[in-house]
Amino acid sequence: MRLGGDSRVSDRGAVPPAEWTPERMAALSRNIALIVVGGVLFGIFATFANFYWVGVAIGIALLIVLVAWQFEAALLVYVLVAFVPWGRTPNLAVGGSGFGKGVYVSEIMLGCLLVVWFGKYILRALPKERIRSGFHVPIILYVAYSTLCLVSGFIFWDPHVDSVYQYPAVNMIELGFRFLSAGAFVMMATSISNRKWLVWTTVFILVPGFYNLFNALIGGRIPLAAPWWPLVALLPICYSWAVALDTTNDRLKRAAGAAVVAVAVFLILVRSISWVSGWFGLVAALGAVTLIKSRRVFLVGVIAVAMAAGLAWPFFHTNVVVRSMKEGDFARFALLRGGWKYATTFPLGVGPGNYRTYNSFYYGEKWGTTSFTSAHGTYAQHLAEMGIPGLVLFLSILVCGFVWMLKSYHRMPPGMSKTYLMAAMGQLVGISFAAFIGDYIIPTYHNGGIVSFSGTIYSWLAWGLAAGHVRLQGGENG
């Protein structure tokens, strides 16, 4: 610009200010309108809600913004801390016990992650590489059928059961468990963008299991433990066993892997032998990893386990058979028989969340199958609440998922991804065996489900991460 005479722009390369075009004005007006509407809605919410929920709403909004800013880092945080049932909200549901229950950070943070994931999906901001795993179709059908069973439970209510004992909030939480679990799988399978994040996520998902194993070894001195921690530890235990069986690893790595497994066997099979679910799942998981890796070693292992069981039979009989009889654990056989009766009496089951209502107040006494509030087993619970088709769909997730992982494993080159896939298969087999006598894959509200979700979610995260490994390894559509 000249100091005398007329003023002119001499810098021809300067960028002119943006013009206020009609399109820009429309976009700005739309954004302002959204802010105003959001502020009005939040003001209405704040008027009727107590201070706690206002703070929660603000916190969730900030969390969503933070998660959206760095989604994969948020995934790392979640898999690291989800096992801790903390941050309980005020009561959201009151079941037949009369005691209210709130949800925990495990459920709330996963919900926030899924909201951001869905936004990224709509905006096509997820990684472009996609695969079709053996899990996807069974999971979609299972969630859809669960919704159908819930609706059916309301429409075709049995007149012998007083509907005053039905609790819609419990029904919705039970359905929510299924949606959150399925969402966790899909999120893990599709969100990781590159090999660096894959390695970090793999490390972080193993940490909770290793931590709980170490904490149990020192006598639980750290007051943070996962619900049913041995089942959360199945994944790192199987990973360690896969490392120990791999002859291409150096001796130090194999020795370290074997040491972890030895500690796990001592803690779960010897020290806690009375808790059948834990060692039943552990033995099945280690057996599956061994069979996949080497049939010869598996056969030797079966013989060794049979001989050890024979030698330790007095210890086993006293601490498992006799103690289970005293504590009523054999009632699970009656509960499984009751589940079959429900499935054959109600083709679509009694509906998710309705087992306690039907069993405790009518059919349990009528059929003589105990009046427990839950079936204390994943498969018996599915038979009762979703009928035979529901159980078949649920089992198809486990069977089809395992078969797909096994095929992918055989196509995969040696390395961390192949080792992880073997560990995920072992974990799936172990948790599937344990689920005969516990709610370890889909939790049940009337059996501490809101708390135990902090543990059960790790199965779905682990399987989703296995799909992520196959996807980033360039695996074929399954």
BAVO-936109 format. One line per 5 residues: number of its first residue (from 1); their letters; for each residue x negated, y, z of C-alpha. Coordinates in steps of 0.2 Angstrom, whole numbers, plus 5000, padded with zeros to 4 digits. Layout:
// BAVO-936109
NUM) A) X:Y:Z ~ ...
// end
This chain:
// BAVO-936109
1) MRLGG) 5000:5000:5000 ~ 4993:5017:4995 ~ 4992:5031:5008 ~ 4998:5044:4996 ~ 5012:5044:4983
6) DSRVS) 5025:5030:4982 ~ 5024:5014:4992 ~ 5022:4998:4982 ~ 5018:4980:4987 ~ 5001:4977:4980
11) DRGAV) 4999:4959:4987 ~ 5007:4949:4972 ~ 5005:4933:4982 ~ 5016:4938:4997 ~ 5031:4927:5000
16) PPAEW) 5047:4937:4999 ~ 5060:4935:5013 ~ 5073:4922:5011 ~ 5089:4928:5003 ~ 5105:4927:5012
21) TPERM) 5113:4915:4999 ~ 5131:4909:5001 ~ 5124:4891:5005 ~ 5113:4898:5018 ~ 5127:4908:5026
26) AALSR) 5138:4892:5026 ~ 5125:4882:5034 ~ 5121:4895:5048 ~ 5140:4897:5051 ~ 5142:4878:5053
31) NIALI) 5128:4877:5065 ~ 5135:4891:5075 ~ 5152:4883:5075 ~ 5144:4867:5082 ~ 5135:4876:5096
36) VVGGV) 5151:4885:5101 ~ 5162:4869:5100 ~ 5148:4859:5110 ~ 5147:4873:5123 ~ 5166:4874:5125
41) LFGIF) 5167:4855:5127 ~ 5153:4854:5139 ~ 5162:4868:5149 ~ 5178:4858:5150 ~ 5168:4843:5155
46) ATFAN) 5159:4852:5169 ~ 5176:4859:5175 ~ 5183:4842:5178 ~ 5167:4832:5182 ~ 5157:4832:5198
51) FYWVG) 5140:4839:5199 ~ 5132:4822:5197 ~ 5139:4819:5180 ~ 5136:4836:5174 ~ 5117:4833:5178
56) VAIGI) 5118:4816:5170 ~ 5125:4824:5154 ~ 5111:4837:5153 ~ 5098:4824:5157 ~ 5105:4812:5143
61) ALLIV) 5105:4827:5130 ~ 5087:4831:5135 ~ 5082:4812:5134 ~ 5090:4810:5117 ~ 5080:4825:5110
66) LVAWQ) 5064:4818:5118 ~ 5067:4801:5111 ~ 5071:4808:5094 ~ 5055:4818:5094 ~ 5044:4802:5096
71) FEAAL) 5055:4787:5095 ~ 5042:4773:5095 ~ 5034:4780:5110 ~ 5051:4780:5119 ~ 5052:4761:5114
76) LVYVL) 5036:4758:5123 ~ 5042:4767:5139 ~ 5058:4757:5138 ~ 5051:4739:5136 ~ 5038:4744:5150
81) VAFVP) 5051:4749:5163 ~ 5068:4741:5158 ~ 5065:4727:5171 ~ 5067:4738:5186 ~ 5086:4740:5191
86) WGRTP) 5085:4758:5197 ~ 5094:4775:5195 ~ 5112:4767:5199 ~ 5126:4779:5194 ~ 5142:4781:5205
91) NLAVG) 5155:4767:5203 ~ 5161:4765:5185 ~ 5170:4748:5187 ~ 5179:4740:5202 ~ 5182:4721:5200
96) GSGFG) 5191:4709:5210 ~ 5179:4710:5224 ~ 5185:4728:5228 ~ 5167:4734:5227 ~ 5163:4747:5214
101) KGVYV) 5148:4745:5203 ~ 5138:4758:5193 ~ 5126:4756:5178 ~ 5107:4757:5179 ~ 5093:4766:5169
106) SEIML) 5091:4749:5159 ~ 5109:4752:5151 ~ 5109:4771:5150 ~ 5091:4773:5142 ~ 5095:4759:5130
111) GCLLV) 5111:4768:5125 ~ 5102:4784:5122 ~ 5089:4774:5111 ~ 5103:4766:5101 ~ 5111:4783:5098
116) VWFGK) 5095:4790:5091 ~ 5092:4774:5081 ~ 5109:4776:5073 ~ 5106:4794:5069 ~ 5090:4789:5061
121) YILRA) 5099:4775:5051 ~ 5112:4787:5045 ~ 5098:4800:5040 ~ 5088:4786:5032 ~ 5073:4790:5043
126) LPKER) 5069:4772:5048 ~ 5055:4762:5040 ~ 5060:4757:5022 ~ 5054:4739:5023 ~ 5069:4728:5028
131) IRSGF) 5071:4709:5030 ~ 5086:4698:5033 ~ 5081:4687:5048 ~ 5090:4671:5054 ~ 5097:4682:5068
136) HVPII) 5106:4695:5059 ~ 5122:4687:5052 ~ 5126:4676:5068 ~ 5124:4692:5079 ~ 5136:4702:5068
141) LYVAY) 5149:4688:5068 ~ 5146:4685:5087 ~ 5149:4703:5092 ~ 5164:4705:5080 ~ 5172:4689:5088
146) STLCL) 5168:4695:5105 ~ 5179:4710:5101 ~ 5192:4699:5094 ~ 5192:4689:5110 ~ 5193:4704:5121
151) VSGFI) 5209:4710:5112 ~ 5216:4693:5112 ~ 5214:4692:5131 ~ 5225:4708:5133 ~ 5238:4702:5120
156) FWDPH) 5240:4684:5125 ~ 5239:4686:5144 ~ 5244:4670:5152 ~ 5260:4672:5162 ~ 5254:4661:5176
161) VDSVY) 5241:4673:5181 ~ 5246:4690:5189 ~ 5240:4704:5177 ~ 5236:4714:5193 ~ 5220:4705:5194
166) QYPAV) 5214:4710:5177 ~ 5202:4725:5176 ~ 5200:4733:5159 ~ 5184:4742:5165 ~ 5176:4725:5168
171) NMIEL) 5182:4719:5151 ~ 5173:4734:5143 ~ 5157:4732:5152 ~ 5156:4713:5147 ~ 5159:4719:5129
176) GFRFL) 5146:4732:5132 ~ 5133:4719:5137 ~ 5135:4711:5120 ~ 5134:4727:5110 ~ 5119:4733:5120
181) SAGAF) 5110:4716:5118 ~ 5113:4715:5099 ~ 5108:4734:5097 ~ 5092:4730:5106 ~ 5088:4716:5094
186) VMMAT) 5092:4727:5078 ~ 5082:4742:5085 ~ 5067:4732:5089 ~ 5067:4723:5072 ~ 5069:4739:5061
191) SISNR) 5061:4754:5070 ~ 5042:4750:5071 ~ 5034:4759:5057 ~ 5016:4753:5056 ~ 5003:4740:5063
196) KWLVW) 4997:4752:5076 ~ 5014:4754:5085 ~ 5017:4735:5082 ~ 5001:4731:5092 ~ 5006:4743:5106
201) TTVFI) 5024:4737:5107 ~ 5018:4719:5108 ~ 5006:4724:5123 ~ 5019:4734:5132 ~ 5032:4720:5131
206) LVPGF) 5020:4708:5139 ~ 5016:4719:5153 ~ 5032:4717:5164 ~ 5030:4698:5164 ~ 5012:4698:5168
211) YNLFN) 5015:4711:5182 ~ 5030:4701:5190 ~ 5019:4685:5189 ~ 5005:4694:5198 ~ 5017:4702:5211
216) ALIGG) 5023:4685:5215 ~ 5006:4678:5217 ~ 5002:4691:5230 ~ 5018:4687:5239 ~ 5029:4701:5232
221) RIPLA) 5020:4715:5241 ~ 5025:4728:5228 ~ 5043:4732:5230 ~ 5047:4732:5211 ~ 5053:4715:5204
226) APWWP) 5063:4710:5189 ~ 5080:4700:5192 ~ 5075:4682:5189 ~ 5057:4687:5186 ~ 5051:4670:5181
231) LVALL) 5062:4671:5165 ~ 5056:4688:5161 ~ 5038:4681:5163 ~ 5042:4667:5150 ~ 5036:4677:5135
236) PICYS) 5018:4682:5142 ~ 5017:4664:5149 ~ 5020:4657:5132 ~ 5009:4669:5123 ~ 4995:4664:5135
241) WAVAL) 4998:4646:5132 ~ 4997:4649:5113 ~ 4981:4657:5115 ~ 4974:4643:5126 ~ 4980:4630:5113
246) DTTND) 4972:4639:5098 ~ 4955:4631:5095 ~ 4949:4646:5084 ~ 4949:4657:5100 ~ 4933:4658:5110
251) RLKRA) 4932:4649:5127 ~ 4934:4664:5138 ~ 4951:4668:5130 ~ 4957:4650:5130 ~ 4951:4649:5148
256) AGAAV) 4960:4665:5153 ~ 4976:4659:5144 ~ 4976:4642:5153 ~ 4973:4651:5170 ~ 4989:4661:5167
261) VAVAV) 4999:4646:5164 ~ 4991:4637:5179 ~ 4996:4651:5190 ~ 5014:4651:5182 ~ 5016:4632:5185
266) FLILV) 5011:4634:5203 ~ 5022:4648:5207 ~ 5038:4643:5197 ~ 5037:4624:5197 ~ 5028:4620:5214
271) RSISW) 5032:4635:5226 ~ 5049:4639:5219 ~ 5054:4621:5214 ~ 5071:4623:5222 ~ 5076:4636:5209
276) VSGWF) 5079:4624:5195 ~ 5083:4637:5182 ~ 5065:4644:5183 ~ 5055:4628:5181 ~ 5067:4620:5169
281) GLVAA) 5065:4635:5157 ~ 5046:4635:5160 ~ 5044:4617:5156 ~ 5055:4618:5140 ~ 5046:4634:5135
286) LGAVT) 5028:4626:5137 ~ 5034:4610:5128 ~ 5041:4620:5113 ~ 5024:4630:5111 ~ 5014:4614:5113
291) LIKSR) 5025:4604:5100 ~ 5024:4618:5087 ~ 5005:4619:5089 ~ 5001:4600:5090 ~ 5012:4585:5091
296) RVFLV) 4997:4575:5098 ~ 4994:4587:5112 ~ 5013:4587:5115 ~ 5014:4568:5117 ~ 4999:4568:5129
301) GVIAV) 5008:4581:5139 ~ 5024:4572:5140 ~ 5015:4556:5146 ~ 5006:4567:5159 ~ 5022:4576:5165
306) AMAAG) 5031:4559:5167 ~ 5016:4552:5177 ~ 5016:4568:5188 ~ 5034:4567:5191 ~ 5034:4549:5196
311) LAWPF) 5020:4552:5208 ~ 5028:4568:5215 ~ 5046:4560:5216 ~ 5048:4561:5235 ~ 5044:4580:5234
316) FHTNV) 5055:4582:5220 ~ 5070:4573:5227 ~ 5069:4582:5244 ~ 5067:4600:5237 ~ 5078:4598:5221
321) VVRSM) 5091:4584:5223 ~ 5094:4585:5241 ~ 5094:4603:5243 ~ 5105:4606:5227 ~ 5118:4594:5235
326) KEGDF) 5117:4604:5251 ~ 5119:4621:5243 ~ 5133:4615:5231 ~ 5123:4617:5215 ~ 5130:4602:5207
331) ARFAL) 5147:4611:5206 ~ 5140:4617:5190 ~ 5145:4601:5182 ~ 5163:4605:5188 ~ 5162:4622:5181
336) LRGGW) 5156:4615:5164 ~ 5171:4604:5164 ~ 5182:4619:5168 ~ 5175:4628:5154 ~ 5180:4614:5142
341) KYATT) 5197:4614:5149 ~ 5199:4633:5146 ~ 5192:4631:5128 ~ 5205:4617:5124 ~ 5219:4626:5133
346) FPLGV) 5216:4644:5126 ~ 5208:4643:5108 ~ 5201:4660:5109 ~ 5196:4659:5127 ~ 5203:4670:5141
351) GPGNY) 5193:4685:5135 ~ 5176:4692:5141 ~ 5177:4698:5159 ~ 5193:4688:5163 ~ 5185:4672:5170
356) RTYNS) 5187:4677:5188 ~ 5205:4682:5186 ~ 5210:4666:5179 ~ 5199:4654:5189 ~ 5200:4662:5206
361) FYYGE) 5218:4664:5206 ~ 5226:4650:5197 ~ 5217:4637:5186 ~ 5202:4634:5197 ~ 5213:4627:5210
366) KWGTT) 5225:4619:5198 ~ 5212:4609:5189 ~ 5201:4606:5204 ~ 5185:4614:5196 ~ 5181:4626:5210
371) SFTSA) 5187:4644:5211 ~ 5171:4652:5208 ~ 5171:4670:5201 ~ 5160:4665:5186 ~ 5155:4649:5177
376) HGTYA) 5136:4651:5183 ~ 5131:4646:5166 ~ 5130:4655:5149 ~ 5138:4640:5139 ~ 5151:4636:5151
381) QHLAE) 5155:4655:5152 ~ 5157:4656:5133 ~ 5168:4641:5132 ~ 5180:4648:5145 ~ 5180:4666:5139
386) MGIPG) 5178:4664:5120 ~ 5183:4646:5116 ~ 5174:4634:5106 ~ 5171:4646:5091 ~ 5163:4658:5102
391) LVLFL) 5151:4646:5109 ~ 5147:4640:5092 ~ 5143:4657:5086 ~ 5133:4661:5101 ~ 5123:4645:5099
396) SILVC) 5121:4649:5080 ~ 5111:4665:5086 ~ 5099:4654:5095 ~ 5097:4639:5082 ~ 5097:4650:5067
401) GFVWM) 5085:4662:5075 ~ 5073:4648:5080 ~ 5073:4640:5063 ~ 5070:4657:5054 ~ 5055:4661:5066
406) LKSYH) 5048:4643:5064 ~ 5048:4645:5045 ~ 5041:4662:5046 ~ 5027:4656:5058 ~ 5022:4643:5045
411) RMPPG) 5020:4656:5031 ~ 5011:4668:5042 ~ 4992:4670:5042 ~ 4982:4668:5059 ~ 4982:4682:5070
416) MSKTY) 4991:4691:5084 ~ 5008:4691:5074 ~ 5007:4672:5072 ~ 5003:4670:5091 ~ 5017:4681:5096
421) LMAAM) 5029:4672:5085 ~ 5025:4656:5093 ~ 5027:4664:5110 ~ 5044:4671:5105 ~ 5050:4653:5100
426) GQLVG) 5044:4646:5116 ~ 5053:4660:5126 ~ 5069:4656:5116 ~ 5069:4638:5119 ~ 5065:4641:5138
431) ISFAA) 5078:4653:5141 ~ 5091:4642:5131 ~ 5087:4628:5142 ~ 5089:4639:5158 ~ 5105:4646:5152
436) FIGDY) 5114:4629:5155 ~ 5114:4633:5174 ~ 5113:4652:5174 ~ 5119:4669:5165 ~ 5102:4672:5158
441) IIPTY) 5105:4678:5140 ~ 5121:4687:5141 ~ 5124:4693:5159 ~ 5141:4691:5168 ~ 5149:4706:5178
446) HNGGI) 5155:4695:5192 ~ 5138:4686:5194 ~ 5128:4702:5196 ~ 5128:4706:5178 ~ 5125:4725:5179
451) VSFSG) 5109:4722:5189 ~ 5103:4706:5180 ~ 5105:4715:5163 ~ 5087:4722:5167 ~ 5081:4705:5165
456) TIYSW) 5092:4697:5151 ~ 5088:4712:5139 ~ 5070:4706:5137 ~ 5076:4691:5127 ~ 5084:4702:5114
461) LAWGL) 5069:4714:5114 ~ 5057:4699:5111 ~ 5067:4692:5097 ~ 5069:4709:5089 ~ 5050:4712:5090
466) AAGHV) 5047:4695:5082 ~ 5057:4701:5067 ~ 5047:4717:5067 ~ 5031:4706:5066 ~ 5038:4696:5051
471) RLQGG) 5043:4712:5043 ~ 5027:4721:5044 ~ 5017:4706:5039 ~ 5027:4706:5023 ~ 5038:4691:5027
476) ENG) 5050:4685:5015 ~ 5069:4687:5017 ~ 5075:4673:5028
// end
